[in-house]
Amino acid sequence: MGQNLLLKDNKKGFSYVVDTQYVGIIDKDYIYIEDIIGKKDKLLNKKDNKVVKEVALENYRKKTRTFLELSIE
């Protein structure tokens, strides 16, 4: 699930990632990672891998949870 992030004209694209303990979204600027067992999440800037605190995580949580629930069904 997701879109090709390597296309130059792909400004709204993202990729959804799933592991046994983690789910996340990678978009043009950020990497969102949620630990579904530990109930922790973080947003990283792709340019420098530093944690971003200025961006609200709720939109990323909702998008990630929606894709997770759809993939389970």
N, C-alpha and C positions, 0 to 999 in steps of 0.2 A: 504494500500500500504506500502511496506517496507519489511524488513526481520527480523527474530528473533534475537534480540540483546543478548539474553541469551546464545546462543550457543558458546562454547569455541573457535571453529575453525572459527567463523564468524568475520573475520578481516575487511571486507569492508561493512558489513551490516549497514543498517540505517532504521529508521522508520520516516514516514511522519505524521505530526500532523496538524489538522485543527480545528479551533474554529471560532466563528462568527467574531472575530476581528483579530485573530492571525493565522499565519501559521508557520510551522517550521520543522526542521529536527533534529533528535537525532541520532548521530552515536557513534562509539566506544569511542571517547574522548570528543566530544563537543555537546552542545545543541544550535541550531540556532533558534532564534525567530524573526519573522518579524511582526510588527504591520501594517496591510495593510490599516488601516484608517489613522493613524498618520504618515505613511511612515518612520518609524524608525525600525532599526534592531540591534541585538546584538548577539554576540557569547559568550557562557559561557563554562568554563572548567567544566566537570562533576565531577572532583575530589574535587574541592573547591568552585564551583559556582561563581568564579570570572570572570569578563569580560575579554576576550582575545582580544588584539589589534594587536598582531603580525601576525595573520592569515588573509589573504585577504578574505573578505566576498563575493566577486563577485561570486565565485563558488557555495557557499551556496545559494545566491540569485537566480542564474540561475536554480539550481536544484529544489528549492522550487517553483519558478514560473512555471516551466515545469509541475510539479505534480499538481499544482493548476489548470492550464489551462486544463490538461487532465481530472481532476476530474469534472470540470464544463461541459465538453462535454459529 
